[in-house]
Amino acid sequence: MVPSVQDVVEWDPPPVSVMSFNWARASAAQVCAILAGGGYAEKVAAPAGQLLPIPPGVTLKDAASLPEVACTVWSTVFMTSRLSRGETLLVHGGSSGIGTFVIQIAKYQGARVFITAEETDGKGVDVILDSIGAPYFQRNLESLNFDGRIFSIGTAEGDITQLDFRSLFAKRLTVQAPGLRNQSPENKAVIVSEVEKIVWPAVATGKVKPVILKYLLLSMAAEAHKLMESSKHIGKILLIP
């Protein structure tokens, strides 16, 4: 995961409405977006379906922290792993940008959330969001309830592990992995649409807030990476052009 960048643009809208917010009444709109890459830049271009309005109460600068993490969390934990109200979620790396966001939105959606250091009352959890990789893989399988789902979003501490398939069969477990960047524009537009309808109201009411540790100039990207790699940060590190 790389530090968040200023994925926020000033954009002249098309003559017709392309998203649920009303372009027709705006001569120009402040929006944020998920990108296909190339975000370390002063100016970016993104398909209309990947644009989101700035949520009420969120500054243009802070909005840069939201699209990638919101779309990643929503598409993995909710759209794919189908975390539901009343289920339990275990999060590894709860202090990361994704960790701080998924904890908030999962609680907002009525799930019970644990982070790595917490006890789970001796019961298995329903969904695990893992960014650690190999060292936690077998323990993840053992920590799941029947019909549990692991969603791996990173391999920070190891890429290769062994798998005893019997542990999958015994509890009907599912192991999943993301691919937001290589999704088609059409699929990304579906994800963005759900985020706007379900996640954005939680942000607008302050139930889910961006957690930002530090703002650094784009020219200080190397320092941002060192800070992130130290694993001593809590929340997002934003690069500002």
ChimeraX commands (.cxc) that place a marker at each C-alpha (Angstrom):
marker #1 position 0.00,0.00,0.00 radius 0.5
marker #1 position 1.33,3.45,-0.88 radius 0.5
marker #1 position 0.55,6.68,0.93 radius 0.5
marker #1 position -2.58,8.41,-0.26 radius 0.5
marker #1 position -2.09,11.22,-2.74 radius 0.5
marker #1 position -4.19,14.18,-3.70 radius 0.5
marker #1 position -6.69,12.28,-5.83 radius 0.5
marker #1 position -8.87,15.39,-5.87 radius 0.5
marker #1 position -9.50,17.45,-8.96 radius 0.5
marker #1 position -11.41,20.49,-10.13 radius 0.5
marker #1 position -13.55,19.24,-12.99 radius 0.5
marker #1 position -15.88,20.82,-15.55 radius 0.5
marker #1 position -18.94,18.55,-15.69 radius 0.5
marker #1 position -20.47,17.11,-18.87 radius 0.5
marker #1 position -23.81,18.44,-20.12 radius 0.5
marker #1 position -25.67,15.42,-18.69 radius 0.5
marker #1 position -25.70,13.82,-15.28 radius 0.5
marker #1 position -23.25,10.93,-14.95 radius 0.5
marker #1 position -23.62,10.21,-11.23 radius 0.5
marker #1 position -26.31,10.65,-8.62 radius 0.5
marker #1 position -25.26,14.15,-7.60 radius 0.5
marker #1 position -26.66,16.86,-9.84 radius 0.5
marker #1 position -24.09,18.04,-12.37 radius 0.5
marker #1 position -26.71,20.07,-14.21 radius 0.5
marker #1 position -26.90,22.61,-11.36 radius 0.5
marker #1 position -23.12,22.93,-11.00 radius 0.5
marker #1 position -20.91,25.02,-13.25 radius 0.5
marker #1 position -17.92,23.23,-11.74 radius 0.5
marker #1 position -17.64,20.50,-9.16 radius 0.5
marker #1 position -15.03,19.53,-6.61 radius 0.5
marker #1 position -14.66,15.78,-6.77 radius 0.5
marker #1 position -12.38,12.97,-5.64 radius 0.5
marker #1 position -11.66,9.80,-7.59 radius 0.5
marker #1 position -10.13,6.37,-7.70 radius 0.5
marker #1 position -7.37,6.17,-10.29 radius 0.5
marker #1 position -5.90,3.42,-12.43 radius 0.5
marker #1 position -2.44,4.50,-11.22 radius 0.5
marker #1 position -0.23,7.54,-11.72 radius 0.5
marker #1 position -1.56,9.35,-8.67 radius 0.5
marker #1 position 1.78,10.94,-7.76 radius 0.5
marker #1 position 0.97,13.93,-9.92 radius 0.5
marker #1 position -0.33,17.49,-9.82 radius 0.5
marker #1 position -3.06,16.75,-12.37 radius 0.5
marker #1 position -4.85,13.49,-13.13 radius 0.5
marker #1 position -7.62,12.22,-15.40 radius 0.5
marker #1 position -10.24,9.67,-14.40 radius 0.5
marker #1 position -13.36,8.18,-16.03 radius 0.5
marker #1 position -16.58,9.87,-14.96 radius 0.5
marker #1 position -17.80,6.66,-13.32 radius 0.5
marker #1 position -14.85,6.76,-10.90 radius 0.5
marker #1 position -15.63,10.24,-9.56 radius 0.5
marker #1 position -17.22,10.95,-6.20 radius 0.5
marker #1 position -18.49,14.26,-4.80 radius 0.5
marker #1 position -16.64,15.68,-1.82 radius 0.5
marker #1 position -18.71,14.59,1.22 radius 0.5
marker #1 position -20.27,17.44,3.22 radius 0.5
marker #1 position -18.07,18.51,6.10 radius 0.5
marker #1 position -14.89,17.11,4.54 radius 0.5
marker #1 position -12.23,19.46,3.19 radius 0.5
marker #1 position -10.94,19.11,-0.35 radius 0.5
marker #1 position -7.54,18.09,1.03 radius 0.5
marker #1 position -8.87,15.46,3.42 radius 0.5
marker #1 position -11.15,14.04,0.75 radius 0.5
marker #1 position -8.00,12.75,-0.96 radius 0.5
marker #1 position -7.78,10.07,1.73 radius 0.5
marker #1 position -11.21,8.58,1.03 radius 0.5
marker #1 position -11.83,7.13,-2.47 radius 0.5
marker #1 position -9.18,4.40,-2.64 radius 0.5
marker #1 position -9.69,3.18,0.92 radius 0.5
marker #1 position -13.49,3.38,0.78 radius 0.5
marker #1 position -13.69,1.52,-2.53 radius 0.5
marker #1 position -11.14,-1.09,-1.42 radius 0.5
marker #1 position -12.90,-1.78,1.87 radius 0.5
marker #1 position -16.40,-1.77,0.45 radius 0.5
marker #1 position -15.60,-3.98,-2.55 radius 0.5
marker #1 position -13.67,-6.52,-0.48 radius 0.5
marker #1 position -15.26,-6.79,2.95 radius 0.5
marker #1 position -18.86,-6.07,1.95 radius 0.5
marker #1 position -19.42,-6.72,-1.76 radius 0.5
marker #1 position -17.21,-9.84,-1.96 radius 0.5
marker #1 position -16.90,-11.23,1.57 radius 0.5
marker #1 position -20.49,-10.16,2.32 radius 0.5
marker #1 position -19.93,-9.03,5.90 radius 0.5
marker #1 position -23.40,-8.58,7.37 radius 0.5
marker #1 position -24.98,-6.98,10.42 radius 0.5
marker #1 position -24.35,-9.12,13.49 radius 0.5
marker #1 position -21.32,-10.91,12.04 radius 0.5
marker #1 position -17.76,-10.61,13.37 radius 0.5
marker #1 position -14.74,-9.13,11.59 radius 0.5
marker #1 position -11.08,-9.57,12.55 radius 0.5
marker #1 position -8.72,-6.87,11.23 radius 0.5
marker #1 position -4.95,-7.26,11.04 radius 0.5
marker #1 position -3.14,-3.93,10.83 radius 0.5
marker #1 position -5.88,-1.93,12.51 radius 0.5
marker #1 position -3.76,1.24,12.69 radius 0.5
marker #1 position -3.26,1.49,8.93 radius 0.5
marker #1 position -5.30,3.71,6.65 radius 0.5
marker #1 position -7.42,0.76,5.56 radius 0.5
marker #1 position -7.58,-0.60,9.11 radius 0.5
marker #1 position -8.88,2.62,10.66 radius 0.5
marker #1 position -11.48,2.95,7.92 radius 0.5
marker #1 position -12.76,-0.63,7.90 radius 0.5
marker #1 position -13.15,-0.62,11.69 radius 0.5
marker #1 position -15.40,2.43,11.48 radius 0.5
marker #1 position -17.54,1.37,8.53 radius 0.5
marker #1 position -17.95,-2.21,9.79 radius 0.5
marker #1 position -19.21,-0.95,13.16 radius 0.5
marker #1 position -21.49,1.49,11.33 radius 0.5
marker #1 position -22.91,-1.46,9.38 radius 0.5
marker #1 position -23.62,-3.36,12.58 radius 0.5
marker #1 position -20.72,-5.81,12.67 radius 0.5
marker #1 position -18.65,-6.65,15.74 radius 0.5
marker #1 position -14.98,-5.81,15.10 radius 0.5
marker #1 position -11.80,-7.20,16.63 radius 0.5
marker #1 position -8.23,-6.15,15.93 radius 0.5
marker #1 position -5.26,-8.51,16.09 radius 0.5
marker #1 position -4.38,-7.95,19.76 radius 0.5
marker #1 position -7.92,-8.48,21.04 radius 0.5
marker #1 position -9.52,-11.68,22.29 radius 0.5
marker #1 position -12.45,-13.06,20.30 radius 0.5
marker #1 position -14.13,-14.76,23.28 radius 0.5
marker #1 position -12.85,-18.13,22.10 radius 0.5
marker #1 position -15.25,-18.08,19.16 radius 0.5
marker #1 position -14.39,-18.00,15.49 radius 0.5
marker #1 position -14.93,-14.86,13.44 radius 0.5
marker #1 position -16.86,-14.62,10.18 radius 0.5
marker #1 position -14.52,-12.45,8.10 radius 0.5
marker #1 position -10.81,-11.65,8.38 radius 0.5
marker #1 position -9.17,-8.72,6.56 radius 0.5
marker #1 position -5.45,-9.56,6.40 radius 0.5
marker #1 position -2.52,-7.46,5.19 radius 0.5
marker #1 position 0.25,-9.50,6.86 radius 0.5
marker #1 position 0.39,-12.56,4.62 radius 0.5
marker #1 position 2.24,-15.84,5.15 radius 0.5
marker #1 position 2.95,-15.76,8.93 radius 0.5
marker #1 position -0.74,-15.32,9.76 radius 0.5
marker #1 position -2.26,-17.58,7.12 radius 0.5
marker #1 position -2.69,-20.79,9.11 radius 0.5
marker #1 position -3.73,-18.87,12.22 radius 0.5
marker #1 position -6.31,-17.06,10.12 radius 0.5
marker #1 position -7.82,-20.37,9.03 radius 0.5
marker #1 position -7.94,-21.57,12.62 radius 0.5
marker #1 position -9.59,-18.30,13.73 radius 0.5
marker #1 position -12.52,-18.55,11.33 radius 0.5
marker #1 position -16.01,-19.78,12.08 radius 0.5
marker #1 position -17.87,-22.19,9.81 radius 0.5
marker #1 position -18.40,-20.59,6.37 radius 0.5
marker #1 position -15.76,-17.99,7.30 radius 0.5
marker #1 position -14.02,-15.80,4.73 radius 0.5
marker #1 position -10.45,-14.48,4.58 radius 0.5
marker #1 position -9.78,-11.48,2.40 radius 0.5
marker #1 position -6.06,-10.90,1.85 radius 0.5
marker #1 position -5.13,-7.35,0.80 radius 0.5
marker #1 position -1.37,-7.58,1.25 radius 0.5
marker #1 position 1.66,-9.68,2.17 radius 0.5
marker #1 position 3.66,-7.29,4.33 radius 0.5
marker #1 position 5.54,-10.05,6.15 radius 0.5
marker #1 position 5.67,-12.89,3.63 radius 0.5
marker #1 position 4.43,-14.03,0.23 radius 0.5
marker #1 position 4.70,-17.84,0.38 radius 0.5
marker #1 position 3.03,-20.29,2.76 radius 0.5
marker #1 position 1.72,-23.84,2.93 radius 0.5
marker #1 position -1.91,-24.82,2.93 radius 0.5
marker #1 position -3.55,-27.87,4.47 radius 0.5
marker #1 position -6.72,-28.11,2.40 radius 0.5
marker #1 position -8.41,-30.13,5.15 radius 0.5
marker #1 position -8.70,-26.95,7.22 radius 0.5
marker #1 position -10.68,-25.37,4.37 radius 0.5
marker #1 position -12.96,-28.33,3.83 radius 0.5
marker #1 position -13.71,-28.91,7.51 radius 0.5
marker #1 position -15.27,-25.47,8.02 radius 0.5
marker #1 position -16.23,-24.58,4.41 radius 0.5
marker #1 position -13.79,-21.65,4.36 radius 0.5
marker #1 position -13.20,-19.19,1.53 radius 0.5
marker #1 position -9.91,-17.42,0.74 radius 0.5
marker #1 position -10.19,-14.31,-1.43 radius 0.5
marker #1 position -7.90,-11.62,-2.84 radius 0.5
marker #1 position -8.54,-8.12,-4.23 radius 0.5
marker #1 position -7.94,-6.55,-7.57 radius 0.5
marker #1 position -9.40,-3.06,-7.51 radius 0.5
marker #1 position -6.78,-1.55,-9.80 radius 0.5
marker #1 position -7.22,-4.10,-12.60 radius 0.5
marker #1 position -11.02,-4.02,-12.49 radius 0.5
marker #1 position -12.73,-2.74,-15.63 radius 0.5
marker #1 position -14.02,0.86,-15.62 radius 0.5
marker #1 position -17.54,-0.57,-15.62 radius 0.5
marker #1 position -16.89,-2.63,-12.46 radius 0.5
marker #1 position -15.18,0.30,-10.76 radius 0.5
marker #1 position -18.22,2.45,-11.55 radius 0.5
marker #1 position -20.46,-0.10,-9.79 radius 0.5
marker #1 position -18.20,-0.04,-6.72 radius 0.5
marker #1 position -18.09,3.76,-6.71 radius 0.5
marker #1 position -21.87,3.93,-7.01 radius 0.5
marker #1 position -22.34,1.69,-3.96 radius 0.5
marker #1 position -19.77,3.68,-1.99 radius 0.5
marker #1 position -21.61,6.91,-2.76 radius 0.5
marker #1 position -24.98,5.47,-1.78 radius 0.5
marker #1 position -23.95,3.61,1.39 radius 0.5
marker #1 position -20.58,4.86,2.67 radius 0.5
marker #1 position -20.77,8.57,1.82 radius 0.5
marker #1 position -23.80,9.22,4.09 radius 0.5
marker #1 position -21.82,7.75,7.00 radius 0.5
marker #1 position -18.96,10.13,6.21 radius 0.5
marker #1 position -21.29,13.10,5.79 radius 0.5
marker #1 position -22.82,12.54,9.24 radius 0.5
marker #1 position -19.44,12.07,10.91 radius 0.5
marker #1 position -20.03,8.40,11.73 radius 0.5
marker #1 position -16.99,7.50,9.62 radius 0.5
marker #1 position -14.08,9.93,9.54 radius 0.5
marker #1 position -10.80,10.02,7.63 radius 0.5
marker #1 position -7.91,9.35,10.01 radius 0.5
marker #1 position -4.92,11.35,8.77 radius 0.5
marker #1 position -1.56,11.25,10.49 radius 0.5
marker #1 position 0.40,13.72,8.42 radius 0.5
marker #1 position 0.45,15.92,5.33 radius 0.5
marker #1 position 3.67,16.00,3.32 radius 0.5
marker #1 position 4.62,17.72,0.09 radius 0.5
marker #1 position 4.73,15.53,-3.00 radius 0.5
marker #1 position 8.46,16.21,-3.17 radius 0.5
marker #1 position 8.77,14.44,0.22 radius 0.5
marker #1 position 7.37,11.13,-1.04 radius 0.5
marker #1 position 10.49,9.24,0.03 radius 0.5
marker #1 position 10.03,10.43,3.61 radius 0.5
marker #1 position 6.38,9.38,3.47 radius 0.5
marker #1 position 7.36,5.88,2.38 radius 0.5
marker #1 position 9.90,5.57,5.19 radius 0.5
marker #1 position 7.28,6.61,7.72 radius 0.5
marker #1 position 4.79,4.12,6.33 radius 0.5
marker #1 position 7.33,1.29,6.22 radius 0.5
marker #1 position 8.21,1.91,9.88 radius 0.5
marker #1 position 4.71,0.67,10.79 radius 0.5
marker #1 position 4.58,3.37,13.46 radius 0.5
marker #1 position 1.88,5.41,11.78 radius 0.5
marker #1 position -1.82,5.50,12.55 radius 0.5
marker #1 position -4.06,6.39,9.61 radius 0.5
marker #1 position -3.22,8.00,6.30 radius 0.5
marker #1 position -0.17,9.89,5.08 radius 0.5
marker #1 position -1.23,12.42,2.45 radius 0.5
marker #1 position 1.04,13.78,-0.25 radius 0.5
marker #1 position 0.09,17.30,-1.33 radius 0.5
marker #1 position 1.28,18.81,-4.66 radius 0.5
marker link #1:1,2 radius 0.2
marker link #1:2,3 radius 0.2
marker link #1:3,4 radius 0.2
marker link #1:4,5 radius 0.2
marker link #1:5,6 radius 0.2
marker link #1:6,7 radius 0.2
marker link #1:7,8 radius 0.2
marker link #1:8,9 radius 0.2
marker link #1:9,10 radius 0.2
marker link #1:10,11 radius 0.2
marker link #1:11,12 radius 0.2
marker link #1:12,13 radius 0.2
marker link #1:13,14 radius 0.2
marker link #1:14,15 radius 0.2
marker link #1:15,16 radius 0.2
marker link #1:16,17 radius 0.2
marker link #1:17,18 radius 0.2
marker link #1:18,19 radius 0.2
marker link #1:19,20 radius 0.2
marker link #1:20,21 radius 0.2
marker link #1:21,22 radius 0.2
marker link #1:22,23 radius 0.2
marker link #1:23,24 radius 0.2
marker link #1:24,25 radius 0.2
marker link #1:25,26 radius 0.2
marker link #1:26,27 radius 0.2
marker link #1:27,28 radius 0.2
marker link #1:28,29 radius 0.2
marker link #1:29,30 radius 0.2
marker link #1:30,31 radius 0.2
marker link #1:31,32 radius 0.2
marker link #1:32,33 radius 0.2
marker link #1:33,34 radius 0.2
marker link #1:34,35 radius 0.2
marker link #1:35,36 radius 0.2
marker link #1:36,37 radius 0.2
marker link #1:37,38 radius 0.2
marker link #1:38,39 radius 0.2
marker link #1:39,40 radius 0.2
marker link #1:40,41 radius 0.2
marker link #1:41,42 radius 0.2
marker link #1:42,43 radius 0.2
marker link #1:43,44 radius 0.2
marker link #1:44,45 radius 0.2
marker link #1:45,46 radius 0.2
marker link #1:46,47 radius 0.2
marker link #1:47,48 radius 0.2
marker link #1:48,49 radius 0.2
marker link #1:49,50 radius 0.2
marker link #1:50,51 radius 0.2
marker link #1:51,52 radius 0.2
marker link #1:52,53 radius 0.2
marker link #1:53,54 radius 0.2
marker link #1:54,55 radius 0.2
marker link #1:55,56 radius 0.2
marker link #1:56,57 radius 0.2
marker link #1:57,58 radius 0.2
marker link #1:58,59 radius 0.2
marker link #1:59,60 radius 0.2
marker link #1:60,61 radius 0.2
marker link #1:61,62 radius 0.2
marker link #1:62,63 radius 0.2
marker link #1:63,64 radius 0.2
marker link #1:64,65 radius 0.2
marker link #1:65,66 radius 0.2
marker link #1:66,67 radius 0.2
marker link #1:67,68 radius 0.2
marker link #1:68,69 radius 0.2
marker link #1:69,70 radius 0.2
marker link #1:70,71 radius 0.2
marker link #1:71,72 radius 0.2
marker link #1:72,73 radius 0.2
marker link #1:73,74 radius 0.2
marker link #1:74,75 radius 0.2
marker link #1:75,76 radius 0.2
marker link #1:76,77 radius 0.2
marker link #1:77,78 radius 0.2
marker link #1:78,79 radius 0.2
marker link #1:79,80 radius 0.2
marker link #1:80,81 radius 0.2
marker link #1:81,82 radius 0.2
marker link #1:82,83 radius 0.2
marker link #1:83,84 radius 0.2
marker link #1:84,85 radius 0.2
marker link #1:85,86 radius 0.2
marker link #1:86,87 radius 0.2
marker link #1:87,88 radius 0.2
marker link #1:88,89 radius 0.2
marker link #1:89,90 radius 0.2
marker link #1:90,91 radius 0.2
marker link #1:91,92 radius 0.2
marker link #1:92,93 radius 0.2
marker link #1:93,94 radius 0.2
marker link #1:94,95 radius 0.2
marker link #1:95,96 radius 0.2
marker link #1:96,97 radius 0.2
marker link #1:97,98 radius 0.2
marker link #1:98,99 radius 0.2
marker link #1:99,100 radius 0.2
marker link #1:100,101 radius 0.2
marker link #1:101,102 radius 0.2
marker link #1:102,103 radius 0.2
marker link #1:103,104 radius 0.2
marker link #1:104,105 radius 0.2
marker link #1:105,106 radius 0.2
marker link #1:106,107 radius 0.2
marker link #1:107,108 radius 0.2
marker link #1:108,109 radius 0.2
marker link #1:109,110 radius 0.2
marker link #1:110,111 radius 0.2
marker link #1:111,112 radius 0.2
marker link #1:112,113 radius 0.2
marker link #1:113,114 radius 0.2
marker link #1:114,115 radius 0.2
marker link #1:115,116 radius 0.2
marker link #1:116,117 radius 0.2
marker link #1:117,118 radius 0.2
marker link #1:118,119 radius 0.2
marker link #1:119,120 radius 0.2
marker link #1:120,121 radius 0.2
marker link #1:121,122 radius 0.2
marker link #1:122,123 radius 0.2
marker link #1:123,124 radius 0.2
marker link #1:124,125 radius 0.2
marker link #1:125,126 radius 0.2
marker link #1:126,127 radius 0.2
marker link #1:127,128 radius 0.2
marker link #1:128,129 radius 0.2
marker link #1:129,130 radius 0.2
marker link #1:130,131 radius 0.2
marker link #1:131,132 radius 0.2
marker link #1:132,133 radius 0.2
marker link #1:133,134 radius 0.2
marker link #1:134,135 radius 0.2
marker link #1:135,136 radius 0.2
marker link #1:136,137 radius 0.2
marker link #1:137,138 radius 0.2
marker link #1:138,139 radius 0.2
marker link #1:139,140 radius 0.2
marker link #1:140,141 radius 0.2
marker link #1:141,142 radius 0.2
marker link #1:142,143 radius 0.2
marker link #1:143,144 radius 0.2
marker link #1:144,145 radius 0.2
marker link #1:145,146 radius 0.2
marker link #1:146,147 radius 0.2
marker link #1:147,148 radius 0.2
marker link #1:148,149 radius 0.2
marker link #1:149,150 radius 0.2
marker link #1:150,151 radius 0.2
marker link #1:151,152 radius 0.2
marker link #1:152,153 radius 0.2
marker link #1:153,154 radius 0.2
marker link #1:154,155 radius 0.2
marker link #1:155,156 radius 0.2
marker link #1:156,157 radius 0.2
marker link #1:157,158 radius 0.2
marker link #1:158,159 radius 0.2
marker link #1:159,160 radius 0.2
marker link #1:160,161 radius 0.2
marker link #1:161,162 radius 0.2
marker link #1:162,163 radius 0.2
marker link #1:163,164 radius 0.2
marker link #1:164,165 radius 0.2
marker link #1:165,166 radius 0.2
marker link #1:166,167 radius 0.2
marker link #1:167,168 radius 0.2
marker link #1:168,169 radius 0.2
marker link #1:169,170 radius 0.2
marker link #1:170,171 radius 0.2
marker link #1:171,172 radius 0.2
marker link #1:172,173 radius 0.2
marker link #1:173,174 radius 0.2
marker link #1:174,175 radius 0.2
marker link #1:175,176 radius 0.2
marker link #1:176,177 radius 0.2
marker link #1:177,178 radius 0.2
marker link #1:178,179 radius 0.2
marker link #1:179,180 radius 0.2
marker link #1:180,181 radius 0.2
marker link #1:181,182 radius 0.2
marker link #1:182,183 radius 0.2
marker link #1:183,184 radius 0.2
marker link #1:184,185 radius 0.2
marker link #1:185,186 radius 0.2
marker link #1:186,187 radius 0.2
marker link #1:187,188 radius 0.2
marker link #1:188,189 radius 0.2
marker link #1:189,190 radius 0.2
marker link #1:190,191 radius 0.2
marker link #1:191,192 radius 0.2
marker link #1:192,193 radius 0.2
marker link #1:193,194 radius 0.2
marker link #1:194,195 radius 0.2
marker link #1:195,196 radius 0.2
marker link #1:196,197 radius 0.2
marker link #1:197,198 radius 0.2
marker link #1:198,199 radius 0.2
marker link #1:199,200 radius 0.2
marker link #1:200,201 radius 0.2
marker link #1:201,202 radius 0.2
marker link #1:202,203 radius 0.2
marker link #1:203,204 radius 0.2
marker link #1:204,205 radius 0.2
marker link #1:205,206 radius 0.2
marker link #1:206,207 radius 0.2
marker link #1:207,208 radius 0.2
marker link #1:208,209 radius 0.2
marker link #1:209,210 radius 0.2
marker link #1:210,211 radius 0.2
marker link #1:211,212 radius 0.2
marker link #1:212,213 radius 0.2
marker link #1:213,214 radius 0.2
marker link #1:214,215 radius 0.2
marker link #1:215,216 radius 0.2
marker link #1:216,217 radius 0.2
marker link #1:217,218 radius 0.2
marker link #1:218,219 radius 0.2
marker link #1:219,220 radius 0.2
marker link #1:220,221 radius 0.2
marker link #1:221,222 radius 0.2
marker link #1:222,223 radius 0.2
marker link #1:223,224 radius 0.2
marker link #1:224,225 radius 0.2
marker link #1:225,226 radius 0.2
marker link #1:226,227 radius 0.2
marker link #1:227,228 radius 0.2
marker link #1:228,229 radius 0.2
marker link #1:229,230 radius 0.2
marker link #1:230,231 radius 0.2
marker link #1:231,232 radius 0.2
marker link #1:232,233 radius 0.2
marker link #1:233,234 radius 0.2
marker link #1:234,235 radius 0.2
marker link #1:235,236 radius 0.2
marker link #1:236,237 radius 0.2
marker link #1:237,238 radius 0.2
marker link #1:238,239 radius 0.2
marker link #1:239,240 radius 0.2
marker link #1:240,241 radius 0.2
view
